[in-house]
């Protein structure tokens, strides 16, 4: 499906929608639309536009719900503001506190949703979280894990110990040039602990989509040169992805993950 609408961050759709709604309300009032209908349209039109946006960039029902609640609350607030302004009344401090609380709630929820979908900014993640020796820390929500993938953590620890003992080095080439919907050659260069090329290995490259597991992709990399394995990769959409490389050579196993964001940051 052709993506005619560019992907936006949650903060951009939420707060951009709020600014649009406020501007729309005052525009409608300027052309003498009744206060009630100006408030209703200032909430309905931004939400309809977001529904259209969601048909191409679905972020989940929770994100849709928070847009609906925020646009609806904003419409109610504008309606009350317009009514009191027309009657030349001042607002009591109690409603002001309630309105401030819901504004704080909307902002904090938008921040949490943005972190869940895109992860912490690299600067914050490197400051607050430990720096791993093999790969990056993934701060975005990875999705629901099936029970059969979480039966025991001990095999995972054993695999990490075996991998560290191997001392292999793996570097992904071309991963930073990926764009949604565009074919790109991705290569994995694999060396052993002595810097010698790993040859005749079975290499698999998995791409996990953080927002939609149906977009996950699996590619088998073929050895194109000594110790270098490659394949043409195409990812369907922008957003937060995790690239996982699995290497098998005889009874040896190696695994590496990288977090990447496809599209505009």
N, C-alpha and C positions, 0 to 999 in steps of 0.2 A: 504494500500500500504506500503510495507516494505521500511523504510528509510535507504538506503545504504550510504548516504552522511550525515555526521553530520551537524547540524545547526551552522551557523557562524553569527557573528555580521556584520552589514553593513560595519563598519570600517575595519573589517578583510578581507572581500571579495574585497572591493574597494582598500585599500592600499596594501593588500597582492597581489592582481591582478596587481597593478602597479609595485611592486617590481619584480614579475614574468615576466612582460612584458619587463622591462628594462634588466633583466638578459637574457631573450630570445633573445632580439635584439643583445646584444653584443656576445652571443653565435653564432647566425647566421652570424654575421659579421666575427667572428673568423674562421668559416668554409667557408669563402669567398662567402657567399650569397650577391647578389647585395644590396646596401643600400636601394633602393626603396622597394624591396621585403622583406627585413629584417624588415623595418618599418611597412609594411602592415601586415605581419604575427604576429608581436609583438602586434598589436592591435586586429587582428581578432581572434587569438587563445585564449587569455584570455577571450574575450567576448563570444566565443562559449562555453568555459568551464563554464562560469557563466550561460549561458542559460541552460546547462545540470543541473547545481546546482539548478536553479529555477524550474525545473520540479518537484523537491521534496520539495523545500522550497520557495514557491512563496511569495515574499515580496511586490509585487505591480508593476504596470507599471512605476510609477515615479522612483522607485529604479532601475528597468531595464534600464530606459532611462539615468539616471545619470552614470551608469556603461558604457553604450555605448559611451556617450559623453566624459567621462574621458579617456577611453581606446583609442578612436579615436584621441582626442587631444594629448595624450601622443605619439601615433604613429606618428602624424605629427611633433611633437617637436623632436622626435628622428631622423626622416628623415632629418629635417632641420639641426640638430646638426651634423649628419653624413656627410651631403653634405658639410657643411662649414668646417668641420674637414678635409675632403679630399682635399678641395681647399685651406686649411690653411688660412681661413678668420676669422676675429673676428666679433662678433655680435654687432650691434648698440644698444645704451641704450634704444631706443624706443621699439623694439621687446622684450627686456628683461623685461621692465615694463609691457607690455601686457601679457607675459608669466607668470610673477609673479602674476598678477591680476587673471588669470584663475586658477592658482594653489591655491590661497587664496579662490576663489569661490568654487572650488572642495572640499577643506577641510571643509569650513563652511557648505556647503550643506550636506556633509557626517555626520558632527556632528549633524545638525538639523534632518536628517533622522534617525539617531541612537536614538536621544532623543524621536522622534515621535513614533518609534517602541518599544523601551525598557524603556523609561522614563529616568528622571535624576537619576544619581547615588544617593544612599541613603544619603551619606554624604552631597552632594550639595543640595539635596531637603530639608533636615532637617535644613541646614544653611540658605537658601534663603526663604523657604516657612514656613508658620505657621504650628505648630503641632496640628492636629485635636484631639478632645477629644474622638471621636468615629470612630476608623478606621484610614486608611492611606490616604494621598493625592496621587491621581493618576496623574502622569505627562505624561504618554504615551497617544497618540492619541486614543480615544475610538471608532473611526469609525463614520460613518454618522448616525445621529439621525433622525428617521422618524418624520414628522410633528405632527402626532397624539400622540407622546410621549412628546411633548413640548408645549402643549396648554396653560398651566398656571403653574407658579412656586409656586403660593400660596398653592395649596394642598400639595406640597412637604414640604413647611415650616411648615404647620399644622401637617404633619406626624412626622417631626422631634421633634416638641414640645411634641406631645403625647408620642413619644418614650422616650424622656428624662424624662418625668413624670413617666413612668413605672419603670425606674431604673434597667431594666433587664441587665444581664451579659451573654454574649455568647462567648464561646471559641471553635475554630476549632482545632481538634486533628488529627494529621497525615498529615496535609496539606504541611508541609515542606519536607516530604519524597516522594512526587509525582515525577514520572518519566514518560516521554512520552511512550505510548503504554503498560504500566504496570498497572495491576489492583491493587488498593490500598484502604484499608478500611479508610474512613473518618468519623469522629464522631463530633457532635456538642453538647457541654455540656451547658445547659441553666439554669440559676438561676434567681430568682426574686430579688427585692431590698433588701430583708431580708436574702438572701443567701439560700432560699428554692428552691428545684428543680421544674422546670416547666414541668408538666406531661400532657399527652393526648393532645399534640399540633400537628398541621400539619406543618411539616418542609420541605422546598424545598431548594435545593442547586443548584444554577446556576453557570456555568462556561462560561465566555465571553472570546473569543479569540480576542486579540487586532488586529492581522494581518488579520484574516479571520473569519467573522461571521458565515460561514458555519460550522465551527468546534465547535460552541457553544453547550454545553451539559446541560441537566436538569436532576436532580436526586431527588427522593422523599426519605427522610430519615425516617427510622422507629425507634420507641422507643425500644432500646435494654436493657436499664436499666433505673432506675428512673432519669429522667431529662437528659438522654443521648440518642441521636438519631444518627443512622449510616447507611451507604450504601457503597457498593463497587463502586469505581470511576475509570474510565480509560479515559485519555486524549490523543487525537490522535497525538499531535505534541508538540515540544518544543516551547518556546517563552514566550511573556508576556500575562498573563491571569488575569482576575478579578473574584474572587469567591464572590458570593452574597448569603447570607442565608436569607430566608424569613420565619418568624415564625407566625403562626396564632393559637390563643387559644380563642375561643369564639369571642368576638368583639375586642380583643386586637391584635395588630399587632406590629411586631418587624423586623427590617431589619439591616443587617450589611454587609459591603464589605471589602474584603482584596485583595491587589494587590500581585501577586506572579509571579516569573519567573521560568518556567520549563526548565530544561536542564542546560548546562554550562553557567555561567555568563561571 
